[in-house]
Amino acid sequence: MIRHVAVFRFKPEFTQEQRQAWIDMIKDLPRSIPEVKALSIGTDVLRGPSSYDVGLVADFESLEDLDAYSRHPKHDEVLAVSGPVKEHLAMADFEF
């Protein structure tokens, strides 16, 4: 199994309402992308100086499934929304 972890920091102009709509898009991805075995996403609750705004964890059976997710048109739609307002992104992908 592969676990994909991503944390996002956004520009201030990405409003809370826009962020929630984007999060809802991500929550809907498993319906369109069967390779996603599990997905969770949420906004940071601590809001500390080193915190990111949103964290995502998604699980896949294989690296090939993660690749299929990354190349899927629905994933591209999510990237189109977050790309222009993303200040920073950190990711880690590991076997578990």
Summary of the structure (lengths in Angstrom):
residues: 96
radius of gyration: 13.2
end to end distance: 5.6
largest distance: 36.6
contacts: 247
relative contact order: 0.34
helix: 40%
strand: 33%
